[in-house]
Amino acid sequence: MVFAGHDFAAPRRRNSSAWAAVAAVLAAGLRYDGFEMCSCGREPKFRPRTRAQVRQRRRLATRRGVTVADMLAARDPYGAD
């Protein structure tokens, strides 16, 4: 069992697209945490919710030469440099 983070909300059991996105996020080394490192506030973090979003972000990461983890964490992948 893997700790996915304090803000992880599990998708429905039969939603295979959402579970594939969760697996990709965790495999990239990201977690579902919104807490800042200093624990003085909350900053909501973006994580992809579908398999299509993960595919899109992986393609953009290879095109731009950015790590997959950085692209998965970007709220707007077209604006992230």
PDB file with one MODEL, atoms N, CA, C and O in Angstrom:
MODEL        1
ATOM      1  N   MET A   1       0.841  -1.169   0.000  1.00  0.00           N
ATOM      2  CA  MET A   1       0.000   0.000   0.000  1.00  0.00           C
ATOM      3  C   MET A   1       0.894   1.242   0.000  1.00  0.00           C
ATOM      4  O   MET A   1       1.935   1.273   0.656  1.00  0.00           O
ATOM      5  N   VAL A   2       0.473   2.252  -0.739  1.00  0.00           N
ATOM      6  CA  VAL A   2       1.241   3.475  -0.902  1.00  0.00           C
ATOM      7  C   VAL A   2       0.474   4.633  -0.278  1.00  0.00           C
ATOM      8  O   VAL A   2      -0.743   4.735  -0.425  1.00  0.00           O
ATOM      9  N   PHE A   3       1.202   5.511   0.425  1.00  0.00           N
ATOM     10  CA  PHE A   3       0.585   6.714   0.974  1.00  0.00           C
ATOM     11  C   PHE A   3       0.516   7.744  -0.143  1.00  0.00           C
ATOM     12  O   PHE A   3       1.549   8.202  -0.630  1.00  0.00           O
ATOM     13  N   ALA A   4      -0.690   8.110  -0.550  1.00  0.00           N
ATOM     14  CA  ALA A   4      -0.881   9.016  -1.675  1.00  0.00           C
ATOM     15  C   ALA A   4      -0.929  10.479  -1.258  1.00  0.00           C
ATOM     16  O   ALA A   4      -0.872  11.353  -2.123  1.00  0.00           O
ATOM     17  N   GLY A   5      -1.028  10.774   0.005  1.00  0.00           N
ATOM     18  CA  GLY A   5      -1.065  12.152   0.475  1.00  0.00           C
ATOM     19  C   GLY A   5      -2.310  12.427   1.288  1.00  0.00           C
ATOM     20  O   GLY A   5      -3.277  11.665   1.257  1.00  0.00           O
ATOM     21  N   HIS A   6      -2.271  13.520   2.009  1.00  0.00           N
ATOM     22  CA  HIS A   6      -3.379  13.878   2.896  1.00  0.00           C
ATOM     23  C   HIS A   6      -4.639  14.270   2.137  1.00  0.00           C
ATOM     24  O   HIS A   6      -5.745  14.079   2.642  1.00  0.00           O
ATOM     25  N   ASP A   7      -4.494  14.808   0.947  1.00  0.00           N
ATOM     26  CA  ASP A   7      -5.647  15.296   0.190  1.00  0.00           C
ATOM     27  C   ASP A   7      -6.133  14.321  -0.879  1.00  0.00           C
ATOM     28  O   ASP A   7      -6.882  14.715  -1.773  1.00  0.00           O
ATOM     29  N   PHE A   8      -5.723  13.069  -0.803  1.00  0.00           N
ATOM     30  CA  PHE A   8      -6.127  12.079  -1.800  1.00  0.00           C
ATOM     31  C   PHE A   8      -7.581  11.672  -1.576  1.00  0.00           C
ATOM     32  O   PHE A   8      -7.979  11.315  -0.467  1.00  0.00           O
ATOM     33  N   ALA A   9      -8.361  11.733  -2.647  1.00  0.00           N
ATOM     34  CA  ALA A   9      -9.737  11.248  -2.636  1.00  0.00           C
ATOM     35  C   ALA A   9      -9.830  10.160  -3.695  1.00  0.00           C
ATOM     36  O   ALA A   9      -9.680  10.429  -4.887  1.00  0.00           O
ATOM     37  N   ALA A  10     -10.073   8.960  -3.266  1.00  0.00           N
ATOM     38  CA  ALA A  10     -10.083   7.825  -4.187  1.00  0.00           C
ATOM     39  C   ALA A  10     -11.238   7.941  -5.172  1.00  0.00           C
ATOM     40  O   ALA A  10     -12.356   8.282  -4.785  1.00  0.00           O
ATOM     41  N   PRO A  11     -10.967   7.656  -6.460  1.00  0.00           N
ATOM     42  CA  PRO A  11     -12.056   7.654  -7.439  1.00  0.00           C
ATOM     43  C   PRO A  11     -12.945   6.429  -7.247  1.00  0.00           C
ATOM     44  O   PRO A  11     -12.620   5.530  -6.471  1.00  0.00           O
ATOM     45  N   ARG A  12     -14.043   6.404  -7.945  1.00  0.00           N
ATOM     46  CA  ARG A  12     -14.933   5.243  -7.856  1.00  0.00           C
ATOM     47  C   ARG A  12     -14.204   3.990  -8.319  1.00  0.00           C
ATOM     48  O   ARG A  12     -13.312   4.055  -9.164  1.00  0.00           O
ATOM     49  N   ARG A  13     -14.583   2.875  -7.771  1.00  0.00           N
ATOM     50  CA  ARG A  13     -13.896   1.615  -8.007  1.00  0.00           C
ATOM     51  C   ARG A  13     -13.845   1.237  -9.493  1.00  0.00           C
ATOM     52  O   ARG A  13     -12.827   0.723  -9.957  1.00  0.00           O
ATOM     53  N   ARG A  14     -14.901   1.478 -10.226  1.00  0.00           N
ATOM     54  CA  ARG A  14     -14.974   1.065 -11.630  1.00  0.00           C
ATOM     55  C   ARG A  14     -14.426   2.093 -12.618  1.00  0.00           C
ATOM     56  O   ARG A  14     -14.424   1.835 -13.821  1.00  0.00           O
ATOM     57  N   ASN A  15     -13.970   3.229 -12.152  1.00  0.00           N
ATOM     58  CA  ASN A  15     -13.451   4.282 -13.017  1.00  0.00           C
ATOM     59  C   ASN A  15     -11.977   3.998 -13.333  1.00  0.00           C
ATOM     60  O   ASN A  15     -11.083   4.518 -12.666  1.00  0.00           O
ATOM     61  N   SER A  16     -11.736   3.178 -14.342  1.00  0.00           N
ATOM     62  CA  SER A  16     -10.374   2.750 -14.651  1.00  0.00           C
ATOM     63  C   SER A  16      -9.517   3.900 -15.182  1.00  0.00           C
ATOM     64  O   SER A  16      -8.304   3.908 -14.970  1.00  0.00           O
ATOM     65  N   SER A  17     -10.120   4.859 -15.861  1.00  0.00           N
ATOM     66  CA  SER A  17      -9.371   6.004 -16.357  1.00  0.00           C
ATOM     67  C   SER A  17      -8.814   6.838 -15.203  1.00  0.00           C
ATOM     68  O   SER A  17      -7.664   7.275 -15.250  1.00  0.00           O
ATOM     69  N   ALA A  18      -9.612   7.054 -14.186  1.00  0.00           N
ATOM     70  CA  ALA A  18      -9.154   7.832 -13.023  1.00  0.00           C
ATOM     71  C   ALA A  18      -8.087   7.079 -12.245  1.00  0.00           C
ATOM     72  O   ALA A  18      -7.130   7.686 -11.763  1.00  0.00           O
ATOM     73  N   TRP A  19      -8.237   5.768 -12.114  1.00  0.00           N
ATOM     74  CA  TRP A  19      -7.229   4.981 -11.399  1.00  0.00           C
ATOM     75  C   TRP A  19      -5.915   4.940 -12.172  1.00  0.00           C
ATOM     76  O   TRP A  19      -4.845   4.903 -11.563  1.00  0.00           O
ATOM     77  N   ALA A  20      -5.978   4.946 -13.506  1.00  0.00           N
ATOM     78  CA  ALA A  20      -4.756   5.001 -14.305  1.00  0.00           C
ATOM     79  C   ALA A  20      -4.045   6.340 -14.094  1.00  0.00           C
ATOM     80  O   ALA A  20      -2.816   6.389 -14.040  1.00  0.00           O
ATOM     81  N   ALA A  21      -4.808   7.412 -13.976  1.00  0.00           N
ATOM     82  CA  ALA A  21      -4.214   8.724 -13.703  1.00  0.00           C
ATOM     83  C   ALA A  21      -3.572   8.755 -12.323  1.00  0.00           C
ATOM     84  O   ALA A  21      -2.491   9.321 -12.158  1.00  0.00           O
ATOM     85  N   VAL A  22      -4.213   8.162 -11.345  1.00  0.00           N
ATOM     86  CA  VAL A  22      -3.643   8.087  -9.990  1.00  0.00           C
ATOM     87  C   VAL A  22      -2.337   7.302 -10.022  1.00  0.00           C
ATOM     88  O   VAL A  22      -1.354   7.711  -9.403  1.00  0.00           O
ATOM     89  N   ALA A  23      -2.316   6.193 -10.730  1.00  0.00           N
ATOM     90  CA  ALA A  23      -1.108   5.374 -10.826  1.00  0.00           C
ATOM     91  C   ALA A  23       0.029   6.145 -11.500  1.00  0.00           C
ATOM     92  O   ALA A  23       1.181   6.038 -11.080  1.00  0.00           O
ATOM     93  N   ALA A  24      -0.284   6.914 -12.536  1.00  0.00           N
ATOM     94  CA  ALA A  24       0.740   7.706 -13.224  1.00  0.00           C
ATOM     95  C   ALA A  24       1.295   8.801 -12.324  1.00  0.00           C
ATOM     96  O   ALA A  24       2.499   9.059 -12.326  1.00  0.00           O
ATOM     97  N   VAL A  25       0.427   9.441 -11.561  1.00  0.00           N
ATOM     98  CA  VAL A  25       0.873  10.501 -10.648  1.00  0.00           C
ATOM     99  C   VAL A  25       1.788   9.924  -9.572  1.00  0.00           C
ATOM    100  O   VAL A  25       2.841  10.492  -9.282  1.00  0.00           O
ATOM    101  N   LEU A  26       1.396   8.808  -8.984  1.00  0.00           N
ATOM    102  CA  LEU A  26       2.211   8.205  -7.940  1.00  0.00           C
ATOM    103  C   LEU A  26       3.519   7.643  -8.492  1.00  0.00           C
ATOM    104  O   LEU A  26       4.547   7.697  -7.817  1.00  0.00           O
ATOM    105  N   ALA A  27       3.490   7.101  -9.716  1.00  0.00           N
ATOM    106  CA  ALA A  27       4.709   6.575 -10.338  1.00  0.00           C
ATOM    107  C   ALA A  27       5.699   7.693 -10.646  1.00  0.00           C
ATOM    108  O   ALA A  27       6.908   7.463 -10.658  1.00  0.00           O
ATOM    109  N   ALA A  28       5.198   8.895 -10.893  1.00  0.00           N
ATOM    110  CA  ALA A  28       6.068  10.042 -11.165  1.00  0.00           C
ATOM    111  C   ALA A  28       6.669  10.615  -9.886  1.00  0.00           C
ATOM    112  O   ALA A  28       7.502  11.520  -9.941  1.00  0.00           O
ATOM    113  N   GLY A  29       6.252  10.095  -8.744  1.00  0.00           N
ATOM    114  CA  GLY A  29       6.795  10.560  -7.473  1.00  0.00           C
ATOM    115  C   GLY A  29       6.025  11.713  -6.860  1.00  0.00           C
ATOM    116  O   GLY A  29       6.496  12.335  -5.908  1.00  0.00           O
ATOM    117  N   LEU A  30       4.841  12.009  -7.393  1.00  0.00           N
ATOM    118  CA  LEU A  30       4.019  13.090  -6.855  1.00  0.00           C
ATOM    119  C   LEU A  30       3.027  12.536  -5.846  1.00  0.00           C
ATOM    120  O   LEU A  30       2.719  11.344  -5.852  1.00  0.00           O
ATOM    121  N   ARG A  31       2.532  13.405  -4.985  1.00  0.00           N
ATOM    122  CA  ARG A  31       1.513  13.016  -4.022  1.00  0.00           C
ATOM    123  C   ARG A  31       0.384  14.019  -4.071  1.00  0.00           C
ATOM    124  O   ARG A  31       0.506  15.089  -4.668  1.00  0.00           O
ATOM    125  N   TYR A  32      -0.692  13.668  -3.450  1.00  0.00           N
ATOM    126  CA  TYR A  32      -1.885  14.538  -3.398  1.00  0.00           C
ATOM    127  C   TYR A  32      -1.856  15.314  -2.081  1.00  0.00           C
ATOM    128  O   TYR A  32      -2.633  15.036  -1.167  1.00  0.00           O
ATOM    129  N   ASP A  33      -0.971  16.267  -1.999  1.00  0.00           N
ATOM    130  CA  ASP A  33      -0.854  17.121  -0.824  1.00  0.00           C
ATOM    131  C   ASP A  33      -1.058  18.560  -1.224  1.00  0.00           C
ATOM    132  O   ASP A  33      -0.515  19.008  -2.234  1.00  0.00           O
ATOM    133  N   GLY A  34      -1.832  19.289  -0.449  1.00  0.00           N
ATOM    134  CA  GLY A  34      -2.033  20.704  -0.699  1.00  0.00           C
ATOM    135  C   GLY A  34      -1.321  21.554   0.326  1.00  0.00           C
ATOM    136  O   GLY A  34      -1.351  22.782   0.244  1.00  0.00           O
ATOM    137  N   PHE A  35      -0.680  20.918   1.293  1.00  0.00           N
ATOM    138  CA  PHE A  35      -0.011  21.660   2.343  1.00  0.00           C
ATOM    139  C   PHE A  35       1.315  22.220   1.845  1.00  0.00           C
ATOM    140  O   PHE A  35       2.045  21.555   1.110  1.00  0.00           O
ATOM    141  N   GLU A  36       1.615  23.435   2.247  1.00  0.00           N
ATOM    142  CA  GLU A  36       2.914  24.012   1.941  1.00  0.00           C
ATOM    143  C   GLU A  36       3.942  23.408   2.875  1.00  0.00           C
ATOM    144  O   GLU A  36       3.597  22.888   3.937  1.00  0.00           O
ATOM    145  N   MET A  37       5.190  23.476   2.486  1.00  0.00           N
ATOM    146  CA  MET A  37       6.251  22.848   3.275  1.00  0.00           C
ATOM    147  C   MET A  37       6.371  23.456   4.673  1.00  0.00           C
ATOM    148  O   MET A  37       6.720  22.748   5.618  1.00  0.00           O
ATOM    149  N   CYS A  38       6.090  24.739   4.822  1.00  0.00           N
ATOM    150  CA  CYS A  38       6.209  25.377   6.128  1.00  0.00           C
ATOM    151  C   CYS A  38       4.971  25.151   6.985  1.00  0.00           C
ATOM    152  O   CYS A  38       4.943  25.566   8.144  1.00  0.00           O
ATOM    153  N   SER A  39       3.965  24.513   6.447  1.00  0.00           N
ATOM    154  CA  SER A  39       2.682  24.219   7.102  1.00  0.00           C
ATOM    155  C   SER A  39       1.975  25.474   7.606  1.00  0.00           C
ATOM    156  O   SER A  39       1.242  25.428   8.594  1.00  0.00           O
ATOM    157  N   CYS A  40       2.199  26.588   6.926  1.00  0.00           N
ATOM    158  CA  CYS A  40       1.549  27.828   7.340  1.00  0.00           C
ATOM    159  C   CYS A  40       0.291  28.125   6.521  1.00  0.00           C
ATOM    160  O   CYS A  40      -0.386  29.121   6.777  1.00  0.00           O
ATOM    161  N   GLY A  41      -0.023  27.298   5.563  1.00  0.00           N
ATOM    162  CA  GLY A  41      -1.212  27.531   4.754  1.00  0.00           C
ATOM    163  C   GLY A  41      -1.438  26.396   3.778  1.00  0.00           C
ATOM    164  O   GLY A  41      -0.734  25.387   3.800  1.00  0.00           O
ATOM    165  N   ARG A  42      -2.424  26.574   2.929  1.00  0.00           N
ATOM    166  CA  ARG A  42      -2.732  25.550   1.934  1.00  0.00           C
ATOM    167  C   ARG A  42      -2.642  26.150   0.539  1.00  0.00           C
ATOM    168  O   ARG A  42      -3.083  27.272   0.293  1.00  0.00           O
ATOM    169  N   GLU A  43      -2.073  25.391  -0.343  1.00  0.00           N
ATOM    170  CA  GLU A  43      -2.013  25.775  -1.747  1.00  0.00           C
ATOM    171  C   GLU A  43      -2.503  24.568  -2.539  1.00  0.00           C
ATOM    172  O   GLU A  43      -1.814  23.548  -2.577  1.00  0.00           O
ATOM    173  N   PRO A  44      -3.665  24.650  -3.169  1.00  0.00           N
ATOM    174  CA  PRO A  44      -4.185  23.485  -3.892  1.00  0.00           C
ATOM    175  C   PRO A  44      -3.278  23.118  -5.057  1.00  0.00           C
ATOM    176  O   PRO A  44      -2.892  23.972  -5.855  1.00  0.00           O
ATOM    177  N   LYS A  45      -2.949  21.857  -5.140  1.00  0.00           N
ATOM    178  CA  LYS A  45      -2.088  21.347  -6.202  1.00  0.00           C
ATOM    179  C   LYS A  45      -2.938  20.676  -7.269  1.00  0.00           C
ATOM    180  O   LYS A  45      -3.924  20.008  -6.958  1.00  0.00           O
ATOM    181  N   PHE A  46      -2.556  20.855  -8.521  1.00  0.00           N
ATOM    182  CA  PHE A  46      -3.270  20.212  -9.620  1.00  0.00           C
ATOM    183  C   PHE A  46      -2.709  18.815  -9.837  1.00  0.00           C
ATOM    184  O   PHE A  46      -1.497  18.609  -9.773  1.00  0.00           O
ATOM    185  N   ARG A  47      -3.572  17.880 -10.089  1.00  0.00           N
ATOM    186  CA  ARG A  47      -3.205  16.534 -10.505  1.00  0.00           C
ATOM    187  C   ARG A  47      -4.178  16.110 -11.593  1.00  0.00           C
ATOM    188  O   ARG A  47      -5.372  16.387 -11.481  1.00  0.00           O
ATOM    189  N   PRO A  48      -3.699  15.436 -12.655  1.00  0.00           N
ATOM    190  CA  PRO A  48      -4.603  14.997 -13.715  1.00  0.00           C
ATOM    191  C   PRO A  48      -5.620  13.997 -13.196  1.00  0.00           C
ATOM    192  O   PRO A  48      -5.334  13.225 -12.280  1.00  0.00           O
ATOM    193  N   ARG A  49      -6.810  14.015 -13.785  1.00  0.00           N
ATOM    194  CA  ARG A  49      -7.893  13.149 -13.316  1.00  0.00           C
ATOM    195  C   ARG A  49      -8.241  12.035 -14.287  1.00  0.00           C
ATOM    196  O   ARG A  49      -8.931  11.090 -13.906  1.00  0.00           O
ATOM    197  N   THR A  50      -7.780  12.118 -15.539  1.00  0.00           N
ATOM    198  CA  THR A  50      -8.137  11.102 -16.525  1.00  0.00           C
ATOM    199  C   THR A  50      -6.893  10.608 -17.255  1.00  0.00           C
ATOM    200  O   THR A  50      -5.838  11.242 -17.234  1.00  0.00           O
ATOM    201  N   ARG A  51      -7.052   9.478 -17.889  1.00  0.00           N
ATOM    202  CA  ARG A  51      -5.975   8.887 -18.676  1.00  0.00           C
ATOM    203  C   ARG A  51      -5.606   9.794 -19.845  1.00  0.00           C
ATOM    204  O   ARG A  51      -4.436   9.869 -20.220  1.00  0.00           O
ATOM    205  N   ALA A  52      -6.579  10.477 -20.420  1.00  0.00           N
ATOM    206  CA  ALA A  52      -6.322  11.386 -21.547  1.00  0.00           C
ATOM    207  C   ALA A  52      -5.457  12.569 -21.116  1.00  0.00           C
ATOM    208  O   ALA A  52      -4.567  12.983 -21.859  1.00  0.00           O
ATOM    209  N   GLN A  53      -5.702  13.110 -19.943  1.00  0.00           N
ATOM    210  CA  GLN A  53      -4.875  14.210 -19.447  1.00  0.00           C
ATOM    211  C   GLN A  53      -3.438  13.752 -19.225  1.00  0.00           C
ATOM    212  O   GLN A  53      -2.499  14.499 -19.501  1.00  0.00           O
ATOM    213  N   VAL A  54      -3.264  12.546 -18.734  1.00  0.00           N
ATOM    214  CA  VAL A  54      -1.914  12.012 -18.515  1.00  0.00           C
ATOM    215  C   VAL A  54      -1.197  11.846 -19.852  1.00  0.00           C
ATOM    216  O   VAL A  54      -0.028  12.213 -19.975  1.00  0.00           O
ATOM    217  N   ARG A  55      -1.882  11.297 -20.854  1.00  0.00           N
ATOM    218  CA  ARG A  55      -1.273  11.124 -22.185  1.00  0.00           C
ATOM    219  C   ARG A  55      -0.857  12.465 -22.772  1.00  0.00           C
ATOM    220  O   ARG A  55       0.243  12.603 -23.308  1.00  0.00           O
ATOM    221  N   GLN A  56      -1.740  13.450 -22.668  1.00  0.00           N
ATOM    222  CA  GLN A  56      -1.445  14.777 -23.200  1.00  0.00           C
ATOM    223  C   GLN A  56      -0.208  15.369 -22.534  1.00  0.00           C
ATOM    224  O   GLN A  56       0.652  15.931 -23.212  1.00  0.00           O
ATOM    225  N   ARG A  57      -0.116  15.250 -21.246  1.00  0.00           N
ATOM    226  CA  ARG A  57       0.998  15.833 -20.509  1.00  0.00           C
ATOM    227  C   ARG A  57       2.299  15.085 -20.755  1.00  0.00           C
ATOM    228  O   ARG A  57       3.367  15.696 -20.747  1.00  0.00           O
ATOM    229  N   ARG A  58       2.232  13.777 -20.975  1.00  0.00           N
ATOM    230  CA  ARG A  58       3.452  13.022 -21.313  1.00  0.00           C
ATOM    231  C   ARG A  58       3.982  13.440 -22.682  1.00  0.00           C
ATOM    232  O   ARG A  58       5.189  13.591 -22.867  1.00  0.00           O
ATOM    233  N   ARG A  59       3.071  13.625 -23.640  1.00  0.00           N
ATOM    234  CA  ARG A  59       3.494  14.083 -24.968  1.00  0.00           C
ATOM    235  C   ARG A  59       4.150  15.453 -24.889  1.00  0.00           C
ATOM    236  O   ARG A  59       5.197  15.679 -25.496  1.00  0.00           O
ATOM    237  N   LEU A  60       3.542  16.361 -24.148  1.00  0.00           N
ATOM    238  CA  LEU A  60       4.115  17.702 -24.007  1.00  0.00           C
ATOM    239  C   LEU A  60       5.464  17.671 -23.300  1.00  0.00           C
ATOM    240  O   LEU A  60       6.356  18.452 -23.632  1.00  0.00           O
ATOM    241  N   ALA A  61       5.619  16.778 -22.332  1.00  0.00           N
ATOM    242  CA  ALA A  61       6.887  16.676 -21.614  1.00  0.00           C
ATOM    243  C   ALA A  61       8.009  16.236 -22.553  1.00  0.00           C
ATOM    244  O   ALA A  61       9.115  16.773 -22.488  1.00  0.00           O
ATOM    245  N   THR A  62       7.735  15.269 -23.424  1.00  0.00           N
ATOM    246  CA  THR A  62       8.774  14.831 -24.355  1.00  0.00           C
ATOM    247  C   THR A  62       9.061  15.891 -25.411  1.00  0.00           C
ATOM    248  O   THR A  62      10.212  16.055 -25.815  1.00  0.00           O
ATOM    249  N   ARG A  63       8.041  16.615 -25.866  1.00  0.00           N
ATOM    250  CA  ARG A  63       8.261  17.673 -26.853  1.00  0.00           C
ATOM    251  C   ARG A  63       9.105  18.809 -26.298  1.00  0.00           C
ATOM    252  O   ARG A  63       9.972  19.346 -26.987  1.00  0.00           O
ATOM    253  N   ARG A  64       8.847  19.164 -25.061  1.00  0.00           N
ATOM    254  CA  ARG A  64       9.523  20.316 -24.459  1.00  0.00           C
ATOM    255  C   ARG A  64      10.800  19.958 -23.724  1.00  0.00           C
ATOM    256  O   ARG A  64      11.575  20.846 -23.370  1.00  0.00           O
ATOM    257  N   GLY A  65      11.035  18.675 -23.488  1.00  0.00           N
ATOM    258  CA  GLY A  65      12.232  18.272 -22.760  1.00  0.00           C
ATOM    259  C   GLY A  65      12.130  18.517 -21.262  1.00  0.00           C
ATOM    260  O   GLY A  65      13.136  18.740 -20.590  1.00  0.00           O
ATOM    261  N   VAL A  66      10.914  18.473 -20.749  1.00  0.00           N
ATOM    262  CA  VAL A  66      10.655  18.686 -19.321  1.00  0.00           C
ATOM    263  C   VAL A  66      10.370  17.329 -18.688  1.00  0.00           C
ATOM    264  O   VAL A  66       9.935  16.405 -19.375  1.00  0.00           O
ATOM    265  N   THR A  67      10.608  17.201 -17.402  1.00  0.00           N
ATOM    266  CA  THR A  67      10.310  15.937 -16.744  1.00  0.00           C
ATOM    267  C   THR A  67       8.798  15.716 -16.710  1.00  0.00           C
ATOM    268  O   THR A  67       8.013  16.664 -16.684  1.00  0.00           O
ATOM    269  N   VAL A  68       8.418  14.452 -16.710  1.00  0.00           N
ATOM    270  CA  VAL A  68       7.002  14.099 -16.683  1.00  0.00           C
ATOM    271  C   VAL A  68       6.366  14.581 -15.387  1.00  0.00           C
ATOM    272  O   VAL A  68       5.221  15.033 -15.395  1.00  0.00           O
ATOM    273  N   ALA A  69       7.089  14.493 -14.276  1.00  0.00           N
ATOM    274  CA  ALA A  69       6.548  14.930 -12.987  1.00  0.00           C
ATOM    275  C   ALA A  69       6.222  16.414 -13.007  1.00  0.00           C
ATOM    276  O   ALA A  69       5.181  16.825 -12.493  1.00  0.00           O
ATOM    277  N   ASP A  70       7.097  17.227 -13.594  1.00  0.00           N
ATOM    278  CA  ASP A  70       6.824  18.668 -13.675  1.00  0.00           C
ATOM    279  C   ASP A  70       5.604  18.953 -14.537  1.00  0.00           C
ATOM    280  O   ASP A  70       4.801  19.828 -14.215  1.00  0.00           O
ATOM    281  N   MET A  71       5.468  18.219 -15.623  1.00  0.00           N
ATOM    282  CA  MET A  71       4.333  18.458 -16.517  1.00  0.00           C
ATOM    283  C   MET A  71       3.027  17.944 -15.905  1.00  0.00           C
ATOM    284  O   MET A  71       1.974  18.546 -16.116  1.00  0.00           O
ATOM    285  N   LEU A  72       3.080  16.839 -15.151  1.00  0.00           N
ATOM    286  CA  LEU A  72       1.872  16.347 -14.485  1.00  0.00           C
ATOM    287  C   LEU A  72       1.410  17.302 -13.393  1.00  0.00           C
ATOM    288  O   LEU A  72       0.218  17.377 -13.096  1.00  0.00           O
ATOM    289  N   ALA A  73       2.335  18.024 -12.802  1.00  0.00           N
ATOM    290  CA  ALA A  73       1.993  18.945 -11.718  1.00  0.00           C
ATOM    291  C   ALA A  73       1.563  20.317 -12.220  1.00  0.00           C
ATOM    292  O   ALA A  73       1.037  21.112 -11.442  1.00  0.00           O
ATOM    293  N   ALA A  74       1.774  20.613 -13.498  1.00  0.00           N
ATOM    294  CA  ALA A  74       1.449  21.934 -14.028  1.00  0.00           C
ATOM    295  C   ALA A  74      -0.061  22.077 -14.207  1.00  0.00           C
ATOM    296  O   ALA A  74      -0.705  21.215 -14.806  1.00  0.00           O
ATOM    297  N   ARG A  75      -0.611  23.148 -13.696  1.00  0.00           N
ATOM    298  CA  ARG A  75      -2.048  23.383 -13.836  1.00  0.00           C
ATOM    299  C   ARG A  75      -2.416  23.592 -15.298  1.00  0.00           C
ATOM    300  O   ARG A  75      -3.388  23.004 -15.770  1.00  0.00           O
ATOM    301  N   ASP A  76      -1.676  24.402 -16.017  1.00  0.00           N
ATOM    302  CA  ASP A  76      -1.900  24.634 -17.438  1.00  0.00           C
ATOM    303  C   ASP A  76      -0.668  24.158 -18.187  1.00  0.00           C
ATOM    304  O   ASP A  76       0.348  24.853 -18.181  1.00  0.00           O
ATOM    305  N   PRO A  77      -0.719  23.001 -18.832  1.00  0.00           N
ATOM    306  CA  PRO A  77       0.487  22.457 -19.463  1.00  0.00           C
ATOM    307  C   PRO A  77       0.981  23.303 -20.631  1.00  0.00           C
ATOM    308  O   PRO A  77       2.168  23.249 -20.955  1.00  0.00           O
ATOM    309  N   TYR A  78       0.123  24.073 -21.268  1.00  0.00           N
ATOM    310  CA  TYR A  78       0.554  24.888 -22.389  1.00  0.00           C
ATOM    311  C   TYR A  78       1.237  26.162 -21.925  1.00  0.00           C
ATOM    312  O   TYR A  78       1.982  26.775 -22.689  1.00  0.00           O
ATOM    313  N   GLY A  79       0.998  26.569 -20.693  1.00  0.00           N
ATOM    314  CA  GLY A  79       1.638  27.762 -20.167  1.00  0.00           C
ATOM    315  C   GLY A  79       2.900  27.450 -19.377  1.00  0.00           C
ATOM    316  O   GLY A  79       3.685  28.353 -19.084  1.00  0.00           O
ATOM    317  N   ALA A  80       3.107  26.175 -19.027  1.00  0.00           N
ATOM    318  CA  ALA A  80       4.275  25.792 -18.229  1.00  0.00           C
ATOM    319  C   ALA A  80       5.518  25.738 -19.109  1.00  0.00           C
ATOM    320  O   ALA A  80       5.494  25.167 -20.200  1.00  0.00           O
ATOM    321  N   ASP A  81       6.592  26.331 -18.632  1.00  0.00           N
ATOM    322  CA  ASP A  81       7.861  26.276 -19.372  1.00  0.00           C
ATOM    323  C   ASP A  81       8.935  25.634 -18.571  1.00  0.00           C
ATOM    324  O   ASP A  81      10.065  25.507 -19.043  1.00  0.00           O
TER     325      ASP A  81
ENDMDL
END
